[in-house]
Amino acid sequence: MEYTFTLKYRLYDHDGDEEALIYRLFEAGCDDALPGIGQSGRLALAFAREAESATAALESAIADVREAVDNAELVEVLPD
């Protein structure tokens, strides 16, 4: 089943290279997310993730982001 949700992060020590950040997210498995980097030091990812359950979708998305951006703090989770 497909689950849609948004994860919002605060980025610490971000070098400002958004293209590299998006590439790392894609390589880490976030190819099912639409990134938003409109505010400095913030990242929003709108996911449409296939998973067995909503919990599995959220947990795998959070793990993928952590792999790509280890200095990101999850600040908000929103259902869509």
LUMMAR-247634 format. One line per field, with one value per residue (C-alpha): x, y, z; residue in three letters; residue number from 1. Coordinates in steps of 0.25 Angstrom, whole numbers. Layout:
% LUMMAR-247634
px (X,...)
py (Y,...)
pz (Z,...)
rest (ALA,...)
nr (NUM,...)
% end
This chain:
% LUMMAR-247634
px (0,5,6,7,13,23,35,41,56,65,79,91,105,98,108,97,100,85,88,98,88,77,86,90,75,72,84,80,66,58,55,40,40,39,49,47,58,52,57,71,75,61,57,44,41,27,28,19,25,20,21,13,8,9,19,28,27,31,42,48,47,53,65,67,68,77,87,88,88,93,92,77,68,53,44,31,23,10,0,-5)
py (0,14,24,39,48,59,59,73,74,84,84,86,90,90,95,101,91,87,79,70,69,64,55,48,47,40,31,27,23,35,35,34,48,62,71,85,94,108,112,112,101,94,82,76,63,59,44,35,22,7,-1,-12,-2,13,10,3,14,25,17,13,28,33,23,27,42,39,31,43,54,50,64,66,67,62,73,70,58,62,52,56)
pz (0,-3,9,7,18,20,29,33,38,44,37,46,39,25,15,6,-6,-8,-21,-13,-2,-12,-18,-5,-1,-15,-13,1,-4,-3,-18,-14,-8,-13,-6,-1,3,3,17,20,30,28,19,16,9,4,2,-5,0,-2,10,18,28,31,43,33,23,33,40,26,22,34,33,19,22,34,25,15,25,39,45,42,54,51,56,50,43,36,29,15)
rest (MET,GLU,TYR,THR,PHE,THR,LEU,LYS,TYR,ARG,LEU,TYR,ASP,HIS,ASP,GLY,ASP,GLU,GLU,ALA,LEU,ILE,TYR,ARG,LEU,PHE,GLU,ALA,GLY,CYS,ASP,ASP,ALA,LEU,PRO,GLY,ILE,GLY,GLN,SER,GLY,ARG,LEU,ALA,LEU,ALA,PHE,ALA,ARG,GLU,ALA,GLU,SER,ALA,THR,ALA,ALA,LEU,GLU,SER,ALA,ILE,ALA,ASP,VAL,ARG,GLU,ALA,VAL,ASP,ASN,ALA,GLU,LEU,VAL,GLU,VAL,LEU,PRO,ASP)
nr (1,2,3,4,5,6,7,8,9,10,11,12,13,14,15,16,17,18,19,20,21,22,23,24,25,26,27,28,29,30,31,32,33,34,35,36,37,38,39,40,41,42,43,44,45,46,47,48,49,50,51,52,53,54,55,56,57,58,59,60,61,62,63,64,65,66,67,68,69,70,71,72,73,74,75,76,77,78,79,80)
% end
